[in-house]
Amino acid sequence: MTYPRTERQAELMAVADRLAARFAETAALYDRTGDFPFAHFAALHETGYLALTVPEEYGGRGATPLELALAQERLAHGCAATALGATMHLTVMAIQGETRTWPEEAYARVCRDVVERGALINSIHSEPDMGSPSRGALPSTTAVRTTNGWVLNGHKRWASLAPGLTYADVLAAVSDGDEPPRRGNFLVPMDLAGITIEETWDNLGMRATASHDVIFTDVQVPAEALLPATTRSVPGGNSGWGLFPVPAVYLGVAYAARNATITFAQERVPNGMSGPIAELQTVQHRIAEMELLFWQARTVFYDVAERWVADPAARPGMAWEAAAAKHVVTNNVMRITDLALRVAGSAALSRALPLERYFRDARAGLGHPPMDDVALTTIGKHALGLDGERR
């Protein structure tokens, strides 16, 4: 798939390219330390990137899922962790811009803060004992009704952007009088008393997302902090925002790995060879496999994304295709980064090259919904005629 195809796509991709070039200079440092890249997010604010999915009426760019995916793929060339963290923020803003399920006053306030101050927001749903929120379990975090509103208590995990968050969409078990507990979401300013961040994020990949644990201890929020109920079990759900921006980040990882591997093969001249290892057939075959895997993943992904954006009426029957696109991207990217290490050999294990970072970052794709088992079930049911869709 060849892009850009519109002037607007070209503009957004160019902004992402410029930012990626800057972020590439410090991506390895943030990966090594695990520190939150405040400087990266300051640059994202300065260029208006954090407001890409804020509606134009509130001063943003009102990007579509396809436009955001194209930009995020390019941004990930420089620093995948920054791109992934930005995706979390951008999709929350995008979903509300599309659904408007929040009270308008609250949404307008968050939009202004994003545009004017570079405020960050993310959904904080996961917990140590919960597994994936997409599975529908009742969270252990509680929200108990009080005379003045609600009091939150609980322990959240994998809160991406935690050190930089201004707001959080917090999933909790709502306890309201004699009613049975239910899942509910709360819009919570992250500077309230009783909120602490435990710096637990010391993971294999995407280390600079700073996805630490967040503890809520007797956090008082007003009654209107409880957001209207929706049918989504996970942020983004089966919307285009939940399906496309995240896999696009991993396509960016694959492309960065592909480029770095080709450069290594063209420049590496071992003793005993008169030319670079690029002249070896085994290297050529591995590079060829990387090319095929990337071409397959990118073609499938953008074909589905384009049709999703262009034909809203077709979306209910495209669930299996969206699941297939995510599955193909995740697994092809992991194989591409594995092949990168095989081309470079032992040199790839050194942090002097970015290949081991790409390899580690790629593995994080397994944790995003739909997970492989859910994706395969969705695809299999469709093929077997068990999903109720007409063929």
Phi, psi and omega in degrees: 000131184253126178224157007277158178244352177225161178297323180294316175302316181298319180296311182293321179293324179293320176299314180297321178299316180295318178294319180300320179297321178291315185290332180299334182291334184238002182301317181295323179296313180294326176296319182290317184275333186076009179289152176287132185278073181304322181296323178296316183286333173296320178292323177298322177292314183301326181269359182081007185294325181293345180255016182304321185256007170286135180303149181301328181296340179252014175096006179264193183258347178059043183295149174276166176303323179292314179299318179295318180300317180298318179291318183293325176301316181290320180299323182292343175301327183270312179209104184296323182294318176297316180298317181294316178299317178298326179300318181302313179296312186295325180287324175301313179295322181294315182300318179290326176297332182270318187265330182050046178277339178282158170304137186302322181298318180293316181295318179298321180296315180296317178302314180299318181295323178294311184293315188272325188242355183073030179300146178245144178223148174208159173275129178247097186242323187291153179219161183304323185252011189264331190075203181287132176300337181294346180279349172093008182291155175283128182289158175280335176297133185244151172231110185254133180295136175234177179294335183254356182155247183218153173237126183258135173220133178165177185231115180253149182235157176058046178272084182301141182075011189315311183294339185253001186289136171265322179227158173219142170266105189258124176274130181215162172274116185276126176245107186231091180064229184271000180290147177294149179303145179216161176286137177213155181243139183235135174272111190239120170295134188276006176258013180287152176297140178097357178259123178231150178252124174260119186281078184261349187285102178221064193259171181298311186227172181049046190291329183277006172287346179049051184276064186283173172281148176234130182251131176249117181237106180050048180278120182270125176231152181289166182302323183285357176293335177289121183274153177304143182292145174232173179268001183281135177264352180210147180307127181092325179049228178261024174279166177299331180290327179278343188259332192247318184299323182292309177302330178299324177300318182287330170299322177297322176299314181298318182293321177297319179295318178300312182295316181295324180291317178297317178299316179300313182296326180284335185256340184281115178236096181288160172301138179096352176243143180272347181220182182287163181293347176301340181279351180279136181298322180298321177293317179301319180294321179291320176297320178298318178296320176300316180298315181296315181296320179292316179299316179299310184297314183291322180295311179299313184299308185285334173299312180293316182298317180296315181292326178298314181291321187283333188228080181304327182294336182274349188301320180303330180267005183256009183302319182292326179290320177296320177296320179295319180298316180295317180297315180297314180299308184304310186283326176292321179296319178298318180293321179299314181289333173292316178297326178301318178293325180291325178293314185278343179068213184299333179299332182290342181281348180276143176286359173293337174251152180277359188297321180292330177291318178298320179300315181291316181298323182300326183293338180293340180298336180296335186273355181269138176288149356283131176297166186304318183294319179292317180299314181294322177298315179299315181293316181296317179298321178296314181298326182271001179075025183258005183260002177081000181276140177283142181248000000 
